[in-house]
Amino acid sequence: MPSRRSFLRAAATLALASALLAPLALREARADETPIVFAASSLTNAFQDIGKAYTAKTGKKVTFSFAGSSALAKQLQSGAPASIFASADTKWMDFTEEKGLTLKDTRVTPIGNSLVLIMPAGTAKPVTLDKSFDWKAFLGADGKLVTGLTDSVPVGIYAKTALTSLGQWDTVKSHVVGAENVRAALALVERGEATAGVVYSTDAAITKDVKVVGTFPADSHPAIEYPFEIVKGQDTPAAKGFFDFLVSPEAKEIYAKYGFVVK
């Protein structure tokens, strides 16, 4: 007959095994029953509305996690549970494909965006963003230009590329403040903690506390596109159902309402 000590040891081992397996089981169940969508911060309002429309139409729920595309891609690489990944650029979607995290043959790119310069509403003044624009005078000695992190967050990468293309990066780089995502950059300008910011036009449109003062030339940076893919191993009926809805006529109306370029 097993001793009490042996029994307790076996019970502890079983409990530990159950504890380790439970998150995996929960992850699989959640991904199958309720799609978990990792989406770029700039998609927050549009995706929330699309999620509500999907639930109203089907009775099925959707869970969202919004952050910078770079952070979401790294979370997927670390094993975070998700059913769908919607990136604000092709770079990070290519990354997840290369790592075998998302399904390349599911990729769709239904929307685009534009890159703009914003200022707090109370200090906004229109400018022309070209090679002759005087950034030194615009920012002053201590002015801050906020955008996403320029080495990882899509909006920051686009901003650095555009400023470099216009021959202005060396002038402004000491003034640039990198935020973890585009909504964090937007918030700093809303609060008047930065002289100006570089965000997407759709982000600027959701608040009255900032105004667009200029739009970067389309040829100064790569086209801003949003690829969506289903996460590897999560091509369930629940995930596919919402994924298809993301490119439906109903969804496209919502994208257009928020100012995205619908393809």
N, C-alpha and C positions, 0 to 999 in steps of 0.2 A: 504494500500500500504506500503510495507516495507520501513523503513527509510534508508537514505544513510548510516548511521552507521551500521545498520543491514546488508545491502547489502555488505558493505566492510568487515564486520566480516565473513559473509558467504563465500565471495570470498577468503578471507585469509585462512579460514578453508579448502576450496576445494584445494587451491594451496598447502597447507601443506600436505594434504592427497596425492595429486598427486606426490609431491616431495618424500614422503616416499615410495610410491608404484612404482615409476619409476625405482629405482635401482633393485627392485625385478623382475620387468618385463624385464628389460634389462638383468639381470642375467640369467633368464630363456631362453630368446631369444638367447643370446650368447652361452649358453651351448648347445642349441638345434642345432644351425646353424654352429657354429665353436667350435669344442671340445677344452676345456681349460685343458691342461695337467700340473699337478703338478709333477715335477720329481726331483729326487736327483741330486745334482750338478755334480756328476761324470758321469751322463748320458748326459750332455750338448751337446757335439759334436756329439755323436751317434744319439741322438733324433733329433737334428737339421737336420742332413742328412736324417734321416728317414722321417721327416716332409716334406722335399723338394721332396723326392722320392714319397711320398703319394700325394702331390699336383700335381706333374708332371703326375702321373698316373690317378688321379681322378678329378683333377681340384678343389679339395676342400682344404681349408686352415685349419691349426691347430695353436693354440696359446699355447706357453709354458711359465711356470714359474719355474725357477730352484733355488733351495736353499737346505739347509740341510734337511734331511728327518724329523727330529724332528720339525723344524720350519714349514714345510709344513703341517704336521699332526696337529699342533696347529692352523694353519690358517684355516684348514678345520673345526676344532672344533669351531672356532670363526665365522663360516658361510661364509668364503671366497668361491667364486664361482669356481668350478672346475668340470671337467667331468671324469678325470682319475687321479689316484694317483700311481706313480711309486717310491717305496721306495728302499733304499740301504740296508735295513735289514728287517727281519721279525718282529722285536720288534714293530716298528712304524706302520706297517701294521696291526698287531694284535691289537694295540691301537685303530686305526680307526675303525676296525671291532667291538671291544668291545663297542665303543661309538656309534655304529650304523651309522657311517659316510660313510662306503664303503660296497660293496656287496661281502660277503665272497665267494659266489658260482661262482664269476667271476675270482677268483684269478688264475694267471698263474705266473710261476717263470722260465722264459726262459733263464736267463743268470746268470753268477757268476763272481767272480774277485779274485785277490790275493792281499796280503798286503806286501808292500815293504818299505824299508828304502831308502830315497833319500838324495843327497847332491848337493850343487851348482856345476855345471859342472867343474868349475875351481879348486875345492878343493876335488873332489870325489876320494875316494879310496875304493876298494872292502873290504868287511868284511864278516865274517861268524856269522850269528845270532843264537847263541845257548847259553846254560847256562854258558859257560865259557867266553863269550864276555865281554871285559873290557869297560863298558860304561863310567866309571870315566875318563879313559885315552882318550876315544874317544871324549867326550864332553868337557873335561877340567873343570876348575873352574866356568867359566861363560857361557859355551855353552848352546844354546837353542835347544830343540827338539820340533818341532811344529807338531801338528796333529789337528783333530777335538776336540771339547769339549768332555772330557772323560766321562761325565755323561749323555750326550744326543745325540751327533752327532755320527752316526754309525761308521765312520772311527776311531774316538777317542775311542769309546767303544771297537772296535776290537783291537786297539793299546794297550790299558790298559790291556785287557785280555791276549794278546800275551806276553806282558812284564811281567805280573804277572805269567803266566804259565812258563816262562823261569827263574823265580826267580829274575827279574831285576827291578820290579816296584819301590821298596823302594829306589833303587839306583838312578833312573832317575826322579822320580816324581817331585822333586824340580826344574828340568830343563824343564819340560813340559809346553808348551804354547798352550792353546786351542783356535782354530779358529772356526768361526761360521759354516764353511762347508769345505769340502776337497779342493775345489778350492782356498779358502782363504789361507789354509795351504800351498798349492803348490806355491802360489804367494809369500809368505814370503821366501821360500827357493829359488825361482827363483831370487829374489832381493838380496839374500845374507844376509837377516836379521835373519836367523837362521842357526845354524850349520848343522842341518839335519831335515828331516821331515818323518813322517809315513803317507803314502797315498796309494791309490790303484795303481796297475801297469798300469792301463789304463790312469790314470791322468799323471803319469810320462812320458808316451809315447807321449803326445801331445806337449811337449816343448823340445828344445835343451839346455835349460838353466839349467837343472838338469840331474843327472844321477842316475840310480838305483845302489846302492852299496851292497844291500843285500835283500833277500826275507825271510820273517818270515815263519817258518815251518807251514805247513797246519794244523798240529795237535795242534798248540799253540793257536788257536782261533776257534770259530765256523765257519762253511763254510759261505763265503760271497755270499749271494744270493739276487736277486732283484725281489721281488714280485710286480706284477701290479694288480690293481683292479679298477673297475668302481665305481664312487662315487654314493652313494645312491640317487635315484631320477633322475639320469642323464643317465640312460640306454636308450638313444635315438639312433635312426639309425645313426646319425652323430658320436656319441661317440663310438658305437659298431663298426662302420666301421673302425675307426682309431685304436681302441683297437685290432681288429683282425689283422690289418696290422702290429702291433708291434711284432707279433709272426710269421709273414709271412717269406717265404724264402728270399725275398728282404731285410727285416729287419735283419734277421740273418746274412746275408753277411756283413751288415754294422757293426753289433756288433763285428763280427770276425775281421773286418778290424781295429777296435780300440783296439783289444786285449782282449775283454771279453770272458769268457768261455761260449760257446753256448751249451745249453742242447738239 
